[in-house]
């Protein structure tokens, strides 16, 4: 039985309708007005009237502003992300397989030609999102990677974000944010290269723009506010559990933070500690985390670890931490999550910033059917086949009969023709011709 010691007042779907209307209106205006409409939104929404395409000289100038330690830290994180992405790429392969005599089938993994990578810089400068998206696209073999980010606080792009994009391998960088950036990537504005896929986190307006454009372009995930769930038993450290919940709640006022535990004592300690940790945050983070915990925070008390695992799978959280005994049991039993953090030694912040696995992950229950950003998102597993004439006759007879069972006479006749050419005078059963 599950007992809710704290129940969320809102759900992941509480704030989407208004954002969808705004995104629809902006996309329509940009589709009609092109680059000038984008520039107008940039001036109005971001107070930016400077160049959209960032020059090599600007990249060098802004990069020179950064301390060497910052550059070293960013490069360390890029290297980890790239190594993990390259290992993912190596885990899948092209192949050819003879499934029957004379019938050879195969797969080629072909990367997208153009990827658009969006990096948000609103309440925070999301430096890590730059290399999470760009380095992964490059590891997949994408030829043209276009990265974009908002002017930071009315100035040009945040220098560390710009440096991270460049070091990760971006081919073109745009100073653009919000819906107008997503539209520019989709329509190929300012670059002449329309994106095949657009990836990267963003606010609810960016998420809705990506949702509305899906089909015209591919996207990584249907993303929403960042989420965390923590599974904790009586071996967990309540201070660490509370700190990790608050660490994700600072993302924004709509970020869910869920504790699922089998220990009533730990639950009470965490619930007492979370408000104290929030109160000690700087103003912007305090306001975000306080609202997130008030409206979206939830504490569930379960009887067994099986019930805890089932509850976590129902939430399908973006980030799932396990602070429990027997970590291998949890690794084997948990199924729905964006990324999994086993043991108190690791935490979401490590995955978000520097450890290697990607931090662009599914939210709003999408982890039930989708994974986070990886090289796989940029690759198309394209199939091919070839046959000997003898095999074409064997496959042809089966295909003709199935086609006619489906009522598709023209399909069947493509097989009939080959059989007549390759095996004249045959007496194979090709099914009853479709007459109506």
N, C-alpha and C positions, 0 to 999 in steps of 0.2 A: 504494500500500500504506500502511496506517495502522499506526504503531508507538505503543504506549501506554507513555509514559515514567512515567506514574503512573496507576493504575487505581483507580476508585472501589470501595470495599469494600461500599457499600450502594446501593440504588436508591430511586427515588421512592416505591415501594410497600412499603418495608420497615416502616413505622411506622403503618399505617392500621387494622389489624384491631381493636386494642384501643380506639382512639378511636371506631370505629363502634359498638361494644357500649355504651360509656358514653353516646354521643349518643342511641342508641335508647332506653335506659333513662330518660334524662332527659326526652326528648320525650314518652314515654308517661306519665310522672308529671305533666308539665305539662298535657298534654291532659286528664287526669282531674282535676287539682287546680286548674287555672286560675291566677289571680293570686296566690293564697296560696302555691302551689307555687313560683312564680317568686320571691316574696319570701323563701321559705325557702332556696332556692338562693343568692340574693343574700347573705343573712346568712352562710350556711355557706361559700361559695366566695370571696366578695369582701369579707366583713366589712362589709356595707353594710345598714343598716336605716333609712336616711333616705328621703326622698321619691323616687319613681321618675320621675315627670314633673317636669322642670325648669321652674320658673316664670320669668316674665319678669324678676322682681326678682332671682332668683338669677343669671340670665344677665348682667344689668347689674352685679351685685356682683362676680362672678368676672372679668368682662371688665375691670373697673376695676383689677384686680391686675396687668394686663399692661403692660409698658413700651410706649411709643408706637412704638418701632422694631419690636417684635414684631408689633404690629397692622399696621404699614405693610408689613412683609414678607409677612404672611399675605394682605393685600389685593392685593398685587402678584401673588402666585401665583394667587389666586382669579380675578383679571382675565384672566390668561393661559389658565387652564383654561376659563373661561367663553367667551372669544373663540374658542378652538379648537373647543369643543363647538357653539357657534352656527354656526361655519363648516361643521361636519359636518351640522348640521340643514339648512342652506341648500343642501347638495349633493344632497339628496333631496327629492322634491316630490310633491304630489298631481297626478294627471293624468286626462284622459279621452281615449279613443281610439276612433274609428269603424273597426273592423276589417273590416267589410263593410257594404254599404248597410243602414241601419236597425239595426245592431248596435253599441251603444256600451258599451264596457267602461271601468272606471276603478279608480283607487287613491286611498284616503284614508289619510294617516298620522295615526293617533290615539294619543296618549300614554296610558300606563297611568294609572289614577286614583290609586293609592297605591303609593309606593316606600318600602321600608325600607332604610336605609343604615347598615351596621355599621362602626364605627371601633375597631380594637383599641388597647388601651393596656396591654400586659403588660410585657415587657422594655423596650419603648420606647413613648413617646407618639406615635402615628402621626398627627400633626396633618394632614399632607397628605392622608391618606385621607378626611378629613372633606370637604374641598372637591372632591376628585376625584369623589366619589360624589354629594354633594348638588348642587353647581353643575351637574354634567352632567345630573342628573335634571331640574333646573329649566329648563335650556336646551332640554330635549326637550319641556317643557310639562306635566310631571307636576303635578297639582293639589295633592296632599298628600304631602309628603316627611317621613318620620319617621326621625330619626337617633338612634342610641344608641351609648353607649360605657361601658366598665367604669369603676367608681370607681377613681381612680388612687391606688395604694398605700394603700388603706383609707380614703381621704378622698373628697370629692365628685369629680366629673369634672375632669380636667385642664383648667385654665382656658383654655389656648390651643386645645385641641380643642373646647371648648365655644364659644369665640369664633369659630373657623373654621366650625363647623356653622351658627351663627347668621348670620354674614356671608354664607355661601354660599346661605342661603335656606331652611334647615330650618323646617318649620311646627311640628313637635313634637319635643322632645328628651327622651330617656329615659336615666336613669342605670342602665344595665344592661349586662352583658357576658356572653360565653360562650354556651353552648347555650341558657340561659334567655332571653337577649336575642333570639336567632333565633326561638325559639318564640313569644315575646311579639309579635314583628313578624308572624309568620305567622298567629297566632290572633287578632290585633287586641286583645290584652290591654292595659289601662291607657289605650287611646286610642279604642276602638270602631271602629278602621279596620284591617281585616286587609290586609296588604300583598299587592299583585298580584305584585311582584317584590322580591327581597331581594338586595342587592349589598354588596360590600365584602370586604376580606381578613380573615383571622383565623387562629387556630391550627388544629391538626388536628381538634379537637373541633367548632369552628365550621364547618369545611369539611365534616365528615361530617353535621352537623345540616342544613346546606343541601342536601347530596346526598340525604338521607333525605326532606326536605320537597319536593324538586323534583317537580313535577307538581301538587301542591296550590298551590304558588307557583312563579313563575319565579325563576331565579337568573342571575347574571352569568356565572360560569365555575365549573367544578369545580376549585377552587384547592388548591394545596399550598404547601409552603415555597418561598420566593423562590429564583429560579435566575438564574445569569448564565453566558453563554458569550462568550468573546472570540476572535475570529478575528484572527491577527496574522502578518504576514510579516516579512522581515528589515528593513523600514523602520520597524517599531514600536519604541517606547521601552519597554524592559523595566520600568523603574520605574513608568511609568504603567499598564502592563498589570497588574503585580503589585498596585498600589494599588487598581485597579478590581475585581480578583478578591476581594481582602480586604474591600473596601467592601460587597460583597453577602454575603460569608460571615458578617459580623457579625449578619445578620438572625436566625440561629439555628443550632443544631447539626445541623439536617437540610437546610440550604440548599446545593444543589449549586453548584460553581464549576468551570467547564470552560474549558480553554485548548486551542484548535485552531490549530496553527501549521505553517508550512512551513520554519521555521528551528530547527534543533537548538540552535544557540548561544543564540538568544533563549529557548527553552524552559528551558535549563539556568539561565540568569540569573534567569528568573522563579521557577523552583522554589527557587532559593537565596534569593531576596528575600522571597517570601511569608511564610515562618516568622519572618523578622526583623520584618516589618511587624505580624504578629499579636502577637508578643511585646511590642511597644510600645503595644498597646491598653490601655484601662482594663479592670478585672477582668471585668465582665459581657460586654463585647464580645470580650475575649480568649478567654473560655471558649467562647462560641458559635462564633467564627471558627476556633479551634483544632480543635474537634470537626468542624465542617463540612468543613474542608480535609482533615483526616485521613480521614474516612469517605466524603465525597462529592466531594472534589477529584479532577480528572482532567486529564491532559495528553496530547494526541494529536498525533503528528508525521505530517504528510501530505506526499506528493510534489508535488502540484499544487494550484493554487487551486480547480480543479474538484472535486478530492477534498475539500478543506476545505469548500467550499459544500455538497457532498452530506452530509458528516458533520454540519454544523450543521443541515441540514434533518432529519436523523434524530433529533437531540437535540430539535428544536423548542423551543428555550429561551424562557423568559419574557422575558428581556432578552438581546439580541444586539448586542455591540459589534464594530465592524470597524476594526481598526488595520492597514490595508493600503493599498498603492498602488491607483490607479484605482477610486475609491469608486463611480463610476457603474456599473462592471461588477458590483460586489457588489449594489448596489441592484436591478439588473435580473435577477440570477440567484438571489438568496436568496428563499425562499418560506415557510418555516415559522418564525415567531417571534412573540412577543407585541408587542414594540416594538423598533425597530432604531435603533442609534446609530452614525452614520457619521463616522469620523475621531476622532482623539484629543481634539479640542477639546470634544466633548460626551461625556457619561458618564451612566450609569444614575442617579446621584444627581440630576442635573439634571432628568431626566424624572420621577423619583420625587417631587421637591419643587416645582418652579417653572416649568418651561419651557412646559407647556401640554398635550401629549398625556397621556392617562390612564395612571396607574400600576397600575390594577387589571387584571391581565393573566392569560392562561391559563398553567398550569403542568402538569407531569406529562404531557407530550407533547400536550396539548390544542390547542396552536397549530397542529397539523396540520389541524384542522378548525374552529377557533374563533378569534375575535379578542378583544381586550380590551374593557373597558367603554367604551361610547360612547353618544351619544344614540340610536343605533339599537336598543340593548337595551331602551330605555324606550318605543319606538314600535312600534305594530302596523300593518303595511301592509295595511289592510283593502281588499278588492276589492268592486266593485259592477258591476251590469250593468242595462241596459234595452234593449228592442227594439220596433221597429214590428211590427204584425201580419204584414206580409209577411215580415219577417226571422224572426219566430217560426215561420212555416211552413217556411222553409228549414232552420233549425236543428233544428226539431222532427222532421222526417223523418230526418235523420242521427241524432239522439239516440234516436229510437225503434228504428232498426235496430241501433245499437250496444248499447242496453239489452237487446234480445232476444238478441243474440249472447252477451251476458253471462248470460243466463237471468233477467233482472230485468223481469218482465212489468208489475209495478205502475209502475215507472219509465216504461216505454214508453207505458202508457196515459195518463200525464199529458200526453204529446205528442199522442197520438191525439185526446184531448178538444179540445185547442186547434185542431188541424187541422180537426176537424169543425165547430168554431164559426167559425173564421176563413176557411176555404176549403171550404165545403160542396160535396159532390159531387166532391172531388178523387180522382185515381187514383194517388196517390203510393205508392211501395213503402215500407211501414212494417215490413218484416221478417216472419219467420215467428213467429206467436204462440207463447209458451211454454205448454206443456200439462202439464208434469210437474215 
